[in-house]
Amino acid sequence: MKTTYAILCLLWLITPVCAKTELPFESARPLYVGVRALGMGNAFTAVADDASAGFWNPAGLIQWQGVKLFAVNKFHDRSDYRFDPKGIGYSYRGYSLFWGNKIALGVDSGVPDFNYYGIARQLGPYTAAGLSLKFKRRHPSDVYQFFGYETTYDLGVLFKPRPDFKFGCLAQNLEGYGIQWLTLGIAYRYARHWLESAPCEFSVDVAVPTAGKTPELYIGAEWFPFQFLGIRLGSSNGALTTGVGVAWKGIGINYARIVEKPSASDFIGIAISF
């Protein structure tokens, strides 16, 4: 209990009142995609165990069997922007496929959105690799764009040497050639002794640009006081995030808030597994 409280207090202390520097739909980075990930401070590269993994780390898609899907709605202060990503992933015997859409509504014409197509493969008992192709689409448009006018990619690796310990790496091509961002993540799930029925998961991501920008730090925690209830807290590169989620028979409803300028933004999402 003392360790958990100490980590949660540290998250509050290192979180200044600040904001994001760009809107989440302006580039093909995974920020704000997935309400659970957002509640955990966008520190999700090594976690990546739900359908939003196609955005965060495509290698994480192999962490389940069957179908998972999710949809997100920014429901507070939609006059600023409306950001509603969604996706579906399928995994079977070490192979996975993914489709996702990162779309913004009610913004200036010409602001792009992205279609994602991903694939992942289990490489051994501890390692998986994945690839997501990201197709930037023009707007406004009178037809649905399956692909787009510009293609970039994400390369993901997940290494899980122990059931409670994971490393993730996401190399991102956002424009032109080469890798512009490299994100390294670590996740640890603590569920021992008195916490066996109420596990905690802690995650840290460090996003390093290859040139010209400042590295970014993301920290998150998730606690399950009951099997059906998750409570989340994080620091998304200095912006405080909180969240809560309930799950029952393969259906999860999640809420998250991020403190950003000029005001906080609220997101709600649904996740379904079958």
C-alpha positions as CSV (number, residue, x, y, z in Angstrom):
1,M,0.0,0.0,0.0
2,K,2.8,2.5,0.9
3,T,4.5,1.8,-2.4
4,T,1.3,2.4,-4.4
5,Y,0.6,5.7,-2.5
6,A,4.2,6.9,-3.0
7,I,4.1,6.3,-6.8
8,L,0.7,8.0,-7.1
9,C,1.9,11.0,-5.1
10,L,5.0,11.2,-7.3
11,L,2.7,11.5,-10.4
12,W,0.9,14.4,-8.8
13,L,4.2,16.2,-7.8
14,I,5.8,16.0,-11.3
15,T,2.7,17.1,-13.1
16,P,2.7,20.9,-13.7
17,V,-0.4,22.7,-14.9
18,C,0.5,22.8,-18.6
19,A,-0.9,21.7,-21.9
20,K,-0.2,19.8,-25.0
21,T,1.6,21.7,-27.8
22,E,-0.4,20.4,-30.7
23,L,-3.8,18.9,-31.2
24,P,-3.9,15.1,-31.1
25,F,-5.1,14.7,-34.7
26,E,-2.4,16.8,-36.3
27,S,0.1,14.1,-36.7
28,A,0.1,10.3,-36.9
29,R,1.2,9.8,-33.3
30,P,-1.0,7.7,-31.0
31,L,-1.6,10.4,-28.3
32,Y,-5.2,10.5,-27.0
33,V,-6.2,7.3,-28.9
34,G,-7.9,4.9,-26.4
35,V,-9.6,6.2,-23.3
36,R,-7.8,3.7,-21.1
37,A,-4.4,4.7,-22.5
38,L,-5.2,8.4,-22.0
39,G,-6.2,7.8,-18.4
40,M,-2.8,6.2,-17.9
41,G,-1.0,9.4,-19.1
42,N,-0.5,8.1,-22.7
43,A,2.1,5.7,-21.3
44,F,0.9,2.7,-23.3
45,T,3.7,1.5,-25.6
46,A,4.6,-1.5,-23.3
47,V,1.0,-2.1,-22.2
48,A,-0.7,-2.1,-25.6
49,D,-3.1,-5.0,-24.6
50,D,-6.4,-3.8,-26.1
51,A,-7.6,-2.9,-29.6
52,S,-5.9,0.5,-29.6
53,A,-2.5,-1.4,-29.8
54,G,-2.7,-0.9,-33.5
55,F,-2.0,2.8,-32.8
56,W,0.3,2.5,-29.8
57,N,2.4,-0.6,-30.6
58,P,1.2,-3.0,-33.2
59,A,3.3,-5.8,-31.7
60,G,0.9,-5.7,-28.7
61,L,-2.0,-7.1,-30.9
62,I,-0.8,-10.6,-30.3
63,Q,-1.6,-10.4,-26.5
64,W,-5.0,-12.0,-26.9
65,Q,-7.0,-14.4,-29.0
66,G,-10.2,-13.4,-30.9
67,V,-11.6,-10.0,-31.7
68,K,-11.4,-6.7,-29.9
69,L,-12.7,-3.3,-30.9
70,F,-12.9,0.2,-29.4
71,A,-14.4,3.6,-30.2
72,V,-13.8,6.9,-28.5
73,N,-15.8,10.1,-28.2
74,K,-14.6,13.5,-27.0
75,F,-17.8,14.6,-25.4
76,H,-16.7,17.8,-23.4
77,D,-15.9,21.1,-25.1
78,R,-16.4,19.7,-28.7
79,S,-16.5,23.3,-29.9
80,D,-12.7,23.2,-29.7
81,Y,-12.3,20.0,-31.7
82,R,-14.1,16.6,-32.0
83,F,-11.7,13.7,-31.9
84,D,-13.3,10.2,-32.3
85,P,-10.8,7.4,-33.1
86,K,-11.8,3.8,-33.4
87,G,-10.4,0.4,-34.4
88,I,-10.7,-3.3,-34.5
89,G,-8.1,-6.1,-34.0
90,Y,-8.1,-9.8,-34.6
91,S,-5.6,-12.3,-33.3
92,Y,-5.2,-16.0,-33.8
93,R,-2.3,-18.3,-33.0
94,G,0.4,-15.7,-33.0
95,Y,-0.9,-13.7,-36.0
96,S,-2.8,-10.4,-35.7
97,L,-4.6,-8.0,-38.1
98,F,-5.8,-4.5,-37.4
99,W,-7.7,-1.6,-38.9
100,G,-8.2,1.8,-37.2
101,N,-9.2,5.3,-38.0
102,K,-8.0,8.5,-36.4
103,I,-10.5,11.2,-37.3
104,A,-11.1,14.8,-36.3
105,L,-14.5,16.5,-37.0
106,G,-15.5,20.1,-36.9
107,V,-12.0,21.5,-37.7
108,D,-10.8,23.6,-40.6
109,S,-11.1,22.1,-44.0
110,G,-7.9,20.5,-45.2
111,V,-6.9,19.1,-41.7
112,P,-6.0,15.5,-42.4
113,D,-7.0,12.3,-40.7
114,F,-5.5,8.8,-40.9
115,N,-6.5,5.2,-41.7
116,Y,-4.3,2.6,-40.0
117,Y,-3.7,-1.0,-41.3
118,G,-1.6,-3.2,-39.1
119,I,-0.2,-6.7,-38.8
120,A,1.7,-8.5,-36.0
121,R,3.5,-11.8,-35.5
122,Q,4.6,-13.7,-32.4
123,L,8.4,-14.4,-32.9
124,G,9.0,-16.6,-30.0
125,P,7.9,-17.2,-26.4
126,Y,8.9,-13.7,-25.3
127,T,8.9,-11.4,-28.4
128,A,6.5,-10.1,-31.0
129,A,6.9,-7.6,-33.8
130,G,4.3,-5.5,-35.7
131,L,3.8,-3.0,-38.5
132,S,1.2,-0.3,-39.0
133,L,0.8,1.5,-42.3
134,K,-0.8,5.0,-41.9
135,F,-2.6,6.6,-44.8
136,K,-3.1,10.3,-44.6
137,R,-6.4,11.4,-46.2
138,R,-7.6,14.7,-47.7
139,H,-10.6,16.5,-46.4
140,P,-13.2,17.6,-47.4
141,S,-14.0,14.7,-49.7
142,D,-17.2,13.3,-51.2
143,V,-16.0,9.7,-51.1
144,Y,-14.6,7.4,-48.5
145,Q,-10.8,7.1,-48.7
146,F,-9.5,3.6,-47.9
147,F,-6.0,4.8,-48.4
148,G,-4.8,8.3,-49.1
149,Y,-2.3,10.6,-50.6
150,E,0.6,9.9,-48.3
151,T,1.8,6.8,-46.5
152,T,3.9,6.5,-43.4
153,Y,4.5,3.6,-41.0
154,D,5.1,2.5,-37.4
155,L,7.3,-0.4,-36.4
156,G,6.6,-2.0,-33.0
157,V,8.4,-4.5,-30.8
158,L,7.1,-6.1,-27.6
159,F,9.4,-8.1,-25.2
160,K,7.8,-9.9,-22.3
161,P,10.4,-11.8,-20.3
162,R,8.0,-12.3,-17.4
163,P,4.2,-12.3,-17.0
164,D,4.4,-9.1,-14.9
165,F,7.1,-7.3,-16.8
166,K,7.1,-5.9,-20.4
167,F,9.2,-3.7,-22.7
168,G,7.9,-1.9,-25.7
169,C,9.5,0.0,-28.6
170,L,7.7,2.1,-31.2
171,A,9.6,3.6,-34.2
172,Q,7.6,6.1,-36.1
173,N,7.9,7.5,-39.6
174,L,5.6,10.6,-39.7
175,E,6.8,12.1,-43.0
176,G,9.4,11.7,-45.7
177,Y,12.0,9.0,-45.1
178,G,13.4,7.5,-41.9
179,I,12.3,7.5,-38.3
180,Q,11.2,10.8,-36.7
181,W,10.2,9.5,-33.2
182,L,11.4,6.6,-31.1
183,T,9.3,5.7,-28.1
184,L,10.6,3.3,-25.4
185,G,8.2,1.9,-22.8
186,I,8.2,-0.3,-19.8
187,A,5.3,-1.7,-17.8
188,Y,5.2,-3.6,-14.5
189,R,2.2,-5.3,-13.0
190,Y,2.3,-5.7,-9.3
191,A,-0.1,-8.4,-7.9
192,R,1.5,-10.0,-4.8
193,H,0.4,-10.9,-1.3
194,W,-2.5,-8.6,-0.4
195,L,-2.7,-7.1,-3.9
196,E,-3.4,-10.4,-5.6
197,S,-7.1,-9.6,-5.9
198,A,-6.4,-5.9,-6.6
199,P,-3.4,-5.6,-8.9
200,C,-1.7,-2.4,-10.0
201,E,0.1,-1.7,-13.3
202,F,2.7,1.0,-13.7
203,S,4.0,2.2,-17.0
204,V,6.5,4.7,-18.3
205,D,7.1,5.9,-21.9
206,V,10.0,8.1,-23.1
207,A,9.5,9.5,-26.6
208,V,12.7,10.7,-28.2
209,P,12.7,12.7,-31.5
210,T,15.5,12.0,-33.9
211,A,16.1,15.8,-34.4
212,G,14.8,19.2,-33.6
213,K,12.4,18.6,-30.7
214,T,12.5,17.9,-27.0
215,P,12.0,14.4,-25.6
216,E,8.7,13.7,-23.9
217,L,7.9,11.7,-20.8
218,Y,4.6,9.8,-20.1
219,I,3.8,8.1,-16.8
220,G,0.8,6.1,-15.8
221,A,-0.8,3.8,-13.2
222,E,-3.8,1.6,-13.2
223,W,-5.3,0.0,-10.1
224,F,-8.1,-2.6,-9.9
225,P,-9.7,-2.5,-6.5
226,F,-12.3,-4.8,-7.9
227,Q,-12.1,-7.2,-10.9
228,F,-14.6,-5.1,-12.8
229,L,-13.3,-1.6,-11.9
230,G,-10.1,0.1,-13.0
231,I,-8.9,3.5,-11.7
232,R,-6.2,5.4,-13.6
233,L,-3.8,8.3,-13.1
234,G,-1.0,9.7,-15.2
235,S,1.2,12.5,-16.4
236,S,1.1,13.0,-20.2
237,N,4.2,15.0,-20.8
238,G,3.3,17.3,-17.9
239,A,-0.5,17.3,-18.3
240,L,-2.4,15.5,-15.6
241,T,-4.7,12.7,-16.6
242,T,-7.3,10.7,-14.7
243,G,-9.6,7.9,-15.6
244,V,-12.0,5.1,-14.6
245,G,-13.4,2.1,-16.3
246,V,-15.8,-0.7,-15.7
247,A,-15.9,-4.0,-17.5
248,W,-18.5,-6.9,-17.6
249,K,-18.7,-9.9,-19.8
250,G,-16.4,-8.6,-22.5
251,I,-17.8,-5.1,-22.6
252,G,-15.9,-2.1,-21.1
253,I,-16.9,1.5,-20.6
254,N,-14.0,3.9,-19.9
255,Y,-13.8,7.6,-19.0
256,A,-10.7,9.8,-19.0
257,R,-9.9,13.5,-18.5
258,I,-6.7,15.4,-19.5
259,V,-5.9,18.9,-18.1
260,E,-5.0,20.9,-21.2
261,K,-5.1,24.6,-22.1
262,P,-7.3,26.4,-22.1
263,S,-9.5,23.8,-20.3
264,A,-9.7,20.2,-19.5
265,S,-11.0,17.7,-22.1
266,D,-13.2,14.7,-21.4
267,F,-13.3,11.4,-23.3
268,I,-15.5,8.4,-23.1
269,G,-15.0,5.1,-24.9
270,I,-16.4,1.6,-25.3
271,A,-14.3,-1.6,-25.7
272,I,-15.7,-5.0,-26.8
273,S,-14.1,-8.4,-26.8
274,F,-15.4,-11.6,-28.2
